[in-house]
Amino acid sequence: MDGIEDSQLTLAAAPRDRVLPGAAAFPDAASPSGGMPDSDVSCSGVQELIASVRGLRLASDSAGLIDQLRGLEDLKSAVAGVQARIAVAFDAAQRRAQADAGVRAAEQGHGVAAQIALARRESPNRGSRLLGLAKALMTEMPHTLSALDTGQLNEWRATLLVRETACLSAADRCAIDEELSADTGTFTGAGDRAIMAAARAASYRRDPRSVTQRASHAAAERHVSLRPAPDTMTYLTALLPVAQGVAVHAALNRHADTARSEGDGRSRGQIMADALVERITGTPNGITGVEIQLIMTDRTLFQGDSEPARLAGYGIVPAGWARALAKEGQAAKKGQPAKEVHAVKDDAAKAGEAAWGQEFTVWLRRLYTAPGMGELVAMDSRARLFPAGLRRYLQARDDTCRTPYCDAPIRHFDHVLPWHTGGTTSLDNGAGLCEACNHTKENPGWTTRPSPGRQHTIEYRTPTGHTYHSTAPPLPGTSIRERSAPIGFLAMALDPWRGKIRHRAKLGNPAA
C-alpha cells in the first residue's frame, strides 16, 4: 500500500507484537490498569486501530501528504463521535448499576463525568462538559453528530453549536440542528465565529425570550481567574457583566489619558495595568499587604544556582528572578542606574516613581526533603484536621489538585486513606484537592490509598476497577530521574508590616 488510494486515507497495519510507545511510557494513563476481566478483549479493536495509525506510511508527494492530513482530521472527528456514543452508554450503564446498588435517584450519575475525564486524560470539569456534549449530540442534535462522524465538523465546533443552543427547549434545539445541518452548506468553509453566529441567529429567531433570559442569568457566572503567561508574566482575567466590564475599562482609560497628558512616559497599556494593580491591592507595587510564597533550594538563594523556583499560584519562575524578589525589597526606580539585579529590570517602565519602592520583609520558612528521595520530610498529627504547618507542607508539595489531569487550585486538605477507616493525619496520608475532586472520591466505588514509592504517589481506583496514579510534582532542585540529594527548601512569605529588610544581617550577606 502507498498510503493514499483514490484520495482516501489508507492505513498500513503495524506488526502485532510492536509495543505502542504511548502505552509503554505511560501505562497507567494510556491504558488504565485493573479494569474488568474482558476490558482487554473489548479494547482490542481500538488498539489495532492505534497500531494501524502508527504504522501509516507517509505519501511520497505533496498532494498525497495533504490528503493524508485531511483524512486523519476526518478520522479524529469520527473518533470524537464514537467517544460521544461511548460516554452516553457508559453514563447509562453506571446509572443502572447505581440504581441496583440502592443509590438514591438524586445521587445517581455522580462520579460518571470524573471517570470519563480520567479515561480521556482531561480535568474533571472538562469531563463534565464532554459528557454534556455527548448527551446533547445523542438526544437532541443528531445532524450535528452526523457532521462530526463525517468530518464536516470537529469536536470543538460541535461543542460551539451545543453551547450556543443550550438555552433552548429540546424541540427548538432539534429544529435548529436540522436547520443548520451539513447538507445546507452551513459548515462549508465556516470558522468558529461563523458557526457561532449562525447558531445564535437561529436561536434568536426560534426563541428570543430564552436567549434574553440566558443573558440575564450569565451574570451569575462572573468570576476572576489567573493563569501563567510567558516570561514571568500572568493573565488576570475577569468575566463581568458587559456594563461593569465597560465601566472598569473606561475608568482605566480615563486614568491613562490623565497620566499621559501630565507627561507620564509609560504607554497607555502600562498605565492601565499599573493602575489596576494599585486600585485593587491598595499599593503601587501590589506586594505590600499580600503574602507571596516562593519555593526554592538553598543553592538557588545563597549560591546563585540556576535551579528554577516555584511561585505558589503561578508555577515555575527563573532562579534569577526569584532570587531578586527574595533578596531585594526595593527595585531600582525609573531613570536611576541599577546597582544589582532586581525583580523588575531597571530599563523597563515602572508603575510610577513609587512602584517597587515600598519596603517589605522577607520571611524564610525552611522545609527539608528526605535524603535520597527529594520528598518533604514527614509530619504527622493526632488530630483529625490537618494543622496549619502540615497544610503548608501539603500546599508546597502538591501545588495543585492531586487528581490526575486536574490543575485546579487546592481547596481541601484531605486524608488519602479516610480517617474513619484508620487513615492518619500525616504528610504521607495527606493530599491537596480541589472541592469537586474531594467530593468525587467519596462516591460509592471510589477508593484511594497511598502507593509505595520514592515520591509521594496516590492510587485512585474507580467503580469500574480501573486504577490511576498521581505522583507529587518534583520540587525545585529535584530531578525527575534522579532524586538522590537532600535539599533544603525555603518558602518565603513577603510580610509588609515588618519594616525594612534585615535578612542580609541574619543570613550573613549571602551571595547574589
C-alpha positions as CSV (number, residue, x, y, z in Angstrom):
1,M,0.0,0.0,0.0
2,D,1.2,3.5,-0.8
3,G,-0.6,5.3,2.0
4,I,-3.0,7.1,-0.4
5,E,-5.6,5.4,-2.6
6,D,-8.2,7.4,-4.5
7,S,-7.6,10.4,-2.3
8,Q,-8.8,8.4,0.7
9,L,-6.7,7.5,3.8
10,T,-5.2,4.0,3.7
11,L,-3.6,2.8,6.9
12,A,-0.8,0.3,6.8
13,A,-1.1,-2.3,9.6
14,A,1.7,-2.4,12.1
15,P,3.2,-5.6,13.4
16,R,1.1,-7.2,16.1
17,D,4.0,-7.6,18.5
18,R,5.0,-4.0,18.4
19,V,4.7,-2.1,21.7
20,L,2.9,1.2,21.4
21,P,5.3,3.9,22.6
22,G,2.5,5.8,24.4
23,A,1.3,2.7,26.3
24,A,4.9,1.8,27.3
25,A,5.7,5.3,28.5
26,F,2.5,5.9,30.4
27,P,1.0,2.6,31.3
28,D,-1.4,3.9,33.9
29,A,-2.6,6.8,31.8
30,A,-2.6,5.4,28.3
31,S,-4.3,2.2,29.3
32,P,-5.7,2.2,32.9
33,S,-4.8,-0.9,34.7
34,G,-7.1,-3.1,36.8
35,G,-10.2,-2.9,34.6
36,M,-12.9,-5.5,34.2
37,P,-11.7,-9.0,33.0
38,D,-13.0,-8.5,29.5
39,S,-11.6,-5.0,29.1
40,D,-8.6,-6.1,27.1
41,V,-10.9,-8.0,24.7
42,S,-13.3,-5.1,24.2
43,C,-10.4,-2.7,23.6
44,S,-8.6,-4.9,21.1
45,G,-10.2,-3.2,18.1
46,V,-9.1,0.2,19.4
47,Q,-5.6,-1.0,19.9
48,E,-5.5,-2.4,16.4
49,L,-6.7,1.0,15.1
50,I,-4.0,2.8,17.0
51,A,-1.3,0.3,15.7
52,S,-2.6,0.9,12.2
53,V,-2.3,4.7,12.5
54,R,1.2,4.4,14.0
55,G,2.2,2.3,11.0
56,L,0.9,4.8,8.4
57,R,3.4,5.2,5.6
58,L,3.8,8.8,4.5
59,A,2.9,9.7,1.0
60,S,5.7,10.3,-1.5
61,D,4.2,13.5,-2.9
62,S,2.9,16.8,-1.6
63,A,-0.7,16.2,-2.7
64,G,-0.7,12.9,-1.1
65,L,0.6,14.3,2.2
66,I,-2.2,16.9,2.2
67,D,-4.7,14.1,1.5
68,Q,-3.3,12.2,4.5
69,L,-3.6,15.2,6.8
70,R,-7.2,15.7,5.7
71,G,-8.0,12.0,6.1
72,L,-6.5,11.9,9.6
73,E,-8.5,15.0,10.5
74,D,-11.7,13.2,9.4
75,L,-10.6,10.3,11.5
76,K,-10.2,12.5,14.6
77,S,-13.8,13.8,14.1
78,A,-15.1,10.3,13.6
79,V,-13.4,9.1,16.8
80,A,-14.9,12.1,18.7
81,G,-18.3,10.9,17.5
82,V,-17.7,7.4,18.7
83,Q,-16.4,8.8,22.0
84,A,-19.7,10.7,22.4
85,R,-21.7,7.4,22.0
86,I,-19.4,5.6,24.4
87,A,-19.8,8.3,27.0
88,V,-23.6,8.2,26.9
89,A,-23.6,4.4,27.0
90,F,-21.3,4.5,30.0
91,D,-23.4,7.0,31.8
92,A,-26.5,4.8,31.3
93,A,-24.7,1.7,32.5
94,Q,-23.3,3.5,35.6
95,R,-26.8,4.8,36.5
96,R,-28.3,1.4,36.2
97,A,-25.5,-0.1,38.4
98,Q,-26.0,2.6,41.0
99,A,-29.8,2.1,41.0
100,D,-29.3,-1.6,41.5
101,A,-26.9,-0.8,44.4
102,G,-29.6,1.3,46.1
103,V,-28.2,4.7,45.4
104,R,-30.8,7.4,45.7
105,A,-32.2,8.7,42.4
106,A,-30.9,12.2,43.1
107,E,-27.4,10.9,43.5
108,Q,-27.3,8.6,40.6
109,G,-24.7,9.6,38.0
110,H,-22.3,11.1,40.5
111,G,-18.7,10.3,39.5
112,V,-19.5,9.4,36.0
113,A,-18.1,12.5,34.4
114,A,-14.9,12.2,36.6
115,Q,-14.4,8.6,35.2
116,I,-14.8,9.9,31.7
117,A,-12.3,12.7,32.4
118,L,-9.7,10.2,33.7
119,A,-10.1,7.9,30.7
120,R,-9.7,10.9,28.3
121,R,-6.9,12.5,30.3
122,E,-8.9,15.6,31.0
123,S,-9.7,17.6,34.1
124,P,-13.0,16.7,35.9
125,N,-14.5,20.0,34.8
126,R,-13.7,19.2,31.2
127,G,-15.0,15.7,31.7
128,S,-18.4,17.1,32.8
129,R,-18.6,19.3,29.7
130,L,-17.7,16.3,27.4
131,L,-20.5,14.2,28.9
132,G,-22.9,17.1,28.5
133,L,-21.8,17.5,24.9
134,A,-22.3,13.8,24.2
135,K,-25.8,13.7,25.7
136,A,-26.9,16.7,23.6
137,L,-25.5,15.2,20.4
138,M,-27.1,11.9,21.0
139,T,-30.5,13.0,22.1
140,E,-31.2,16.5,20.6
141,M,-28.7,17.2,17.8
142,P,-28.3,14.1,15.5
143,H,-27.4,16.2,12.5
144,T,-24.5,17.8,14.3
145,L,-23.4,14.3,15.4
146,S,-23.6,13.1,11.8
147,A,-21.5,16.1,10.7
148,L,-19.0,15.1,13.3
149,D,-19.0,11.5,12.2
150,T,-18.3,12.5,8.6
151,G,-15.6,15.1,9.4
152,Q,-17.6,18.1,8.4
153,L,-17.2,19.4,12.0
154,N,-14.5,18.8,14.6
155,E,-15.3,18.2,18.2
156,W,-14.7,21.9,19.2
157,R,-17.1,23.3,16.6
158,A,-19.7,20.7,17.6
159,T,-19.2,22.0,21.1
160,L,-19.8,25.6,19.9
161,L,-23.2,24.5,18.4
162,V,-24.2,22.7,21.5
163,R,-23.2,25.7,23.7
164,E,-25.0,28.3,21.7
165,T,-28.3,26.4,21.7
166,A,-28.1,25.3,25.4
167,C,-30.8,27.7,26.5
168,L,-33.4,26.4,24.1
169,S,-36.0,23.7,24.7
170,A,-35.3,20.2,23.3
171,A,-37.8,20.8,20.4
172,D,-36.3,24.1,19.4
173,R,-32.8,22.7,19.6
174,C,-33.7,19.8,17.4
175,A,-35.3,22.2,14.9
176,I,-32.1,24.4,14.8
177,D,-30.0,21.3,14.4
178,E,-32.0,20.4,11.3
179,E,-31.9,23.9,10.0
180,L,-28.1,24.1,10.3
181,S,-27.5,20.5,9.1
182,A,-24.4,19.9,6.9
183,D,-26.3,19.4,3.7
184,T,-27.4,23.0,3.8
185,G,-23.8,24.1,3.4
186,T,-23.7,26.0,6.7
187,F,-20.4,24.4,7.7
188,T,-18.6,24.7,4.4
189,G,-15.6,26.8,5.0
190,A,-17.0,28.2,8.2
191,G,-14.7,29.1,11.1
192,D,-15.6,29.3,14.8
193,R,-17.1,32.7,14.7
194,A,-19.3,32.0,11.6
195,I,-20.6,28.8,13.2
196,M,-21.4,30.6,16.5
197,A,-23.1,33.5,14.6
198,A,-25.3,31.0,12.6
199,A,-26.3,29.2,15.8
200,R,-27.1,32.5,17.7
201,A,-29.1,33.9,14.8
202,A,-31.2,30.7,14.6
203,S,-31.7,30.8,18.4
204,Y,-32.8,34.4,18.3
205,R,-35.4,33.6,15.6
206,R,-36.6,30.5,17.3
207,D,-36.9,31.7,20.9
208,P,-35.7,35.2,21.6
209,R,-37.1,35.1,25.2
210,S,-34.9,32.2,26.2
211,V,-31.8,33.9,24.7
212,T,-32.6,37.0,26.7
213,Q,-33.1,35.1,29.9
214,R,-29.8,33.3,29.3
215,A,-28.0,36.6,29.1
216,S,-29.6,37.7,32.4
217,H,-28.5,34.5,34.1
218,A,-25.0,34.8,32.7
219,A,-24.1,37.4,35.4
220,A,-24.2,34.6,38.0
221,E,-21.1,33.1,36.2
222,R,-18.9,36.2,36.8
223,H,-15.5,35.3,38.2
224,V,-11.8,36.2,38.3
225,S,-9.1,33.7,37.2
226,L,-5.3,33.6,37.0
227,R,-3.2,31.7,34.6
228,P,0.6,31.8,33.8
229,A,1.9,33.7,30.8
230,P,5.5,33.6,29.3
231,D,8.4,35.5,30.8
232,T,7.2,35.6,34.5
233,M,4.0,37.4,33.4
234,T,0.5,36.3,34.2
235,Y,-3.0,36.7,32.8
236,L,-5.5,38.1,35.3
237,T,-8.9,37.7,33.7
238,A,-12.3,38.9,34.9
239,L,-15.6,37.7,33.4
240,L,-18.0,40.5,34.2
241,P,-21.4,41.8,33.0
242,V,-20.9,44.0,30.0
243,A,-21.9,47.2,31.7
244,Q,-19.4,46.6,34.6
245,G,-16.7,45.5,32.3
246,V,-17.0,48.5,30.1
247,A,-17.1,50.8,33.2
248,V,-13.9,49.3,34.6
249,H,-12.1,49.7,31.2
250,A,-13.4,53.2,30.8
251,A,-12.1,54.2,34.2
252,L,-8.7,52.8,33.5
253,N,-8.7,54.6,30.1
254,R,-9.5,57.9,31.7
255,H,-6.7,57.5,34.2
256,A,-4.3,56.7,31.4
257,D,-5.4,59.8,29.5
258,T,-4.8,62.0,32.5
259,A,-1.4,60.5,33.2
260,R,-0.3,60.8,29.6
261,S,-1.4,64.4,29.5
262,E,0.8,65.1,32.5
263,G,3.8,63.8,30.8
264,D,3.9,60.2,32.0
265,G,6.3,58.3,29.8
266,R,4.7,54.9,30.1
267,S,2.5,53.5,27.4
268,R,-1.3,53.6,27.7
269,G,-1.4,49.8,28.4
270,Q,1.3,50.0,31.0
271,I,-0.5,52.9,32.9
272,M,-3.8,50.9,32.8
273,A,-2.2,47.7,34.1
274,D,-0.3,49.6,36.9
275,A,-3.5,51.4,37.9
276,L,-5.4,48.1,38.0
277,V,-2.8,46.6,40.4
278,E,-2.7,49.7,42.6
279,R,-6.5,50.1,42.9
280,I,-7.1,46.5,43.7
281,T,-4.3,45.9,46.2
282,G,-4.2,49.4,47.6
283,T,-0.4,49.7,47.0
284,P,1.6,50.8,43.9
285,N,3.5,47.6,43.5
286,G,0.9,45.1,44.6
287,I,3.1,43.3,47.1
288,T,2.5,45.2,50.3
289,G,-0.2,43.6,52.3
290,V,-0.2,40.3,50.3
291,E,1.7,37.1,51.1
292,I,3.6,35.7,48.2
293,Q,5.3,32.3,48.6
294,L,8.4,31.2,46.7
295,I,9.8,27.7,47.0
296,M,13.4,27.3,46.1
297,T,16.6,25.4,47.0
298,D,19.1,26.9,49.4
299,R,21.6,26.7,46.5
300,T,19.4,28.9,44.3
301,L,19.0,31.5,47.1
302,F,22.5,31.6,48.5
303,Q,24.9,30.3,45.8
304,G,23.4,31.7,42.6
305,D,22.4,28.2,41.3
306,S,20.2,28.2,38.2
307,E,17.6,25.7,39.5
308,P,14.2,27.4,39.0
309,A,11.9,28.2,41.8
310,R,8.2,27.7,42.2
311,L,5.8,30.6,42.9
312,A,2.6,29.4,44.6
313,G,-0.4,30.1,42.4
314,Y,1.7,30.7,39.3
315,G,4.2,27.9,38.7
316,I,7.9,27.8,37.7
317,V,9.9,31.0,37.6
318,P,13.6,31.6,36.7
319,A,16.2,31.4,39.5
320,G,17.5,34.9,39.0
321,W,14.0,36.5,39.1
322,A,13.1,34.6,42.3
323,R,16.4,35.4,43.9
324,A,16.0,39.1,43.1
325,L,12.5,39.2,44.5
326,A,13.5,37.4,47.7
327,K,16.7,39.4,48.3
328,E,15.9,42.8,47.1
329,G,13.0,44.5,48.8
330,Q,13.3,47.5,46.5
331,A,13.8,47.6,42.8
332,A,15.6,50.5,41.1
333,K,13.4,53.5,40.4
334,K,12.8,54.7,36.9
335,G,15.8,56.6,35.4
336,Q,18.2,55.5,38.1
337,P,21.2,53.2,37.4
338,A,20.9,49.7,38.7
339,K,23.4,48.6,41.4
340,E,22.2,45.0,41.4
341,V,19.7,42.7,39.5
342,H,16.2,43.5,40.7
343,A,12.9,41.7,40.3
344,V,12.0,44.2,37.6
345,K,14.6,45.3,35.1
346,D,15.8,48.8,35.6
347,D,15.3,49.8,32.0
348,A,11.7,48.6,32.0
349,A,8.8,51.0,32.5
350,K,7.8,51.0,36.2
351,A,4.4,51.5,37.8
352,G,5.2,55.2,38.7
353,E,8.0,56.5,40.8
354,A,6.7,54.8,43.9
355,A,6.4,51.4,42.3
356,W,8.7,48.7,43.7
357,G,9.9,51.4,46.1
358,Q,7.9,50.1,49.0
359,E,9.6,48.2,51.8
360,F,8.6,44.7,52.6
361,T,10.0,41.9,54.8
362,V,11.2,38.5,53.6
363,W,10.4,35.7,56.0
364,L,12.2,32.4,55.4
365,R,10.4,29.1,56.3
366,R,12.7,26.2,55.9
367,L,11.3,22.9,54.5
368,Y,13.6,19.9,54.2
369,T,13.5,17.0,51.9
370,A,14.2,13.4,52.8
371,P,17.7,12.2,51.8
372,G,17.7,10.3,48.6
373,M,14.1,10.9,47.8
374,G,13.6,14.6,47.0
375,E,10.4,14.4,49.2
376,L,9.4,16.7,52.0
377,V,10.1,15.1,55.4
378,A,7.1,13.6,57.1
379,M,5.0,15.4,59.7
380,D,2.0,14.0,61.5
381,S,-0.7,14.9,63.9
382,R,-3.1,13.0,66.1
383,A,-5.9,15.4,65.3
384,R,-8.4,14.7,62.5
385,L,-8.0,18.1,60.9
386,F,-4.7,19.0,59.3
387,P,-2.8,21.6,61.4
388,A,-1.6,24.8,59.8
389,G,2.0,23.7,59.5
390,L,1.1,20.4,57.8
391,R,-1.3,22.2,55.4
392,R,1.6,24.5,54.4
393,Y,3.7,21.4,53.7
394,L,0.9,19.8,51.6
395,Q,0.4,23.0,49.7
396,A,4.2,23.3,49.0
397,R,4.4,19.6,47.9
398,D,1.3,19.2,45.8
399,D,0.9,22.8,44.3
400,T,-2.4,22.0,42.6
401,C,-5.2,19.4,43.0
402,R,-3.7,15.9,43.1
403,T,-6.3,14.2,41.0
404,P,-4.8,13.2,37.6
405,Y,-5.2,15.8,34.9
406,C,-6.8,18.3,37.3
407,D,-4.9,21.6,37.6
408,A,-7.5,23.3,39.9
409,P,-6.3,25.2,42.9
410,I,-6.1,23.3,46.2
411,R,-9.2,24.0,48.4
412,H,-9.3,21.0,50.7
413,F,-6.6,19.1,52.6
414,D,-7.8,15.5,52.6
415,H,-6.9,12.1,54.0
416,V,-5.9,9.8,51.2
417,L,-6.9,6.8,53.3
418,P,-10.0,8.1,55.1
419,W,-9.8,9.0,58.8
420,H,-12.8,6.8,59.6
421,T,-11.0,3.8,58.2
422,G,-7.9,4.3,60.1
423,G,-6.1,6.8,58.0
424,T,-3.6,9.1,59.8
425,T,-3.3,12.8,59.7
426,S,0.1,12.8,58.2
427,L,2.1,14.1,55.2
428,D,2.2,10.6,53.7
429,N,-1.6,10.2,54.0
430,G,-2.5,13.8,53.1
431,A,-3.2,15.4,49.7
432,G,-4.4,18.7,48.4
433,L,-7.6,18.5,46.4
434,C,-10.0,20.9,44.8
435,E,-13.5,20.8,46.2
436,A,-15.0,18.9,43.3
437,C,-12.4,16.1,43.4
438,N,-12.7,15.7,47.1
439,H,-16.4,15.1,46.8
440,T,-16.0,12.8,43.9
441,K,-13.7,10.4,45.7
442,E,-16.4,10.0,48.4
443,N,-18.9,8.4,45.9
444,P,-19.6,4.7,46.1
445,G,-17.0,2.5,44.4
446,W,-14.1,5.0,44.6
447,T,-11.1,4.2,46.7
448,T,-7.8,6.0,47.2
449,R,-4.7,4.8,49.0
450,P,-1.0,5.9,49.3
451,S,1.1,3.9,46.9
452,P,4.6,2.8,47.9
453,G,7.4,4.6,46.1
454,R,10.2,7.1,46.2
455,Q,7.9,10.0,45.5
456,H,4.5,10.6,47.2
457,T,2.0,8.7,45.0
458,I,-1.7,8.1,45.3
459,E,-3.6,5.3,43.7
460,Y,-7.1,6.0,42.6
461,R,-9.5,3.1,41.9
462,T,-12.7,3.9,40.1
463,P,-16.0,1.9,40.3
464,T,-15.1,0.1,37.0
465,G,-12.0,-1.3,38.6
466,H,-9.5,0.9,36.7
467,T,-6.6,2.4,38.6
468,Y,-4.8,5.7,38.1
469,H,-1.8,7.1,39.8
470,S,-0.9,10.6,40.8
471,T,2.7,11.4,41.8
472,A,3.5,14.7,43.5
473,P,5.3,17.1,41.2
474,P,9.1,17.4,41.6
475,L,10.1,20.1,44.0
476,P,12.7,22.7,42.9
477,G,16.1,21.1,42.9
478,T,15.0,17.5,42.3
479,S,15.5,15.8,39.0
480,I,12.6,13.8,37.6
481,R,15.0,10.9,37.0
482,E,17.4,11.4,39.9
483,R,16.2,12.4,43.4
484,S,19.2,11.5,45.4
485,A,20.3,14.7,47.2
486,P,18.9,16.1,50.5
487,I,17.9,19.6,49.6
488,G,16.7,22.4,51.8
489,F,13.7,24.3,50.7
490,L,12.6,27.9,51.6
491,A,9.1,29.1,51.4
492,M,9.2,32.9,51.6
493,A,6.1,34.9,52.7
494,L,6.5,38.6,52.0
495,D,5.1,40.4,55.0
496,P,4.5,44.1,54.6
497,W,4.3,45.0,58.2
498,R,7.8,44.2,59.4
499,G,9.7,47.3,58.0
500,K,12.9,47.3,56.2
501,I,14.5,44.0,55.0
502,R,17.1,42.7,57.5
503,H,17.7,39.2,56.2
504,R,21.2,40.1,55.0
505,A,22.4,40.6,58.5
506,K,20.7,37.4,59.7
507,L,22.0,35.3,56.8
508,G,25.5,36.7,56.7
509,N,25.4,38.6,53.4
510,P,24.6,35.6,51.1
511,A,26.0,35.6,47.6
512,A,24.0,37.2,44.8
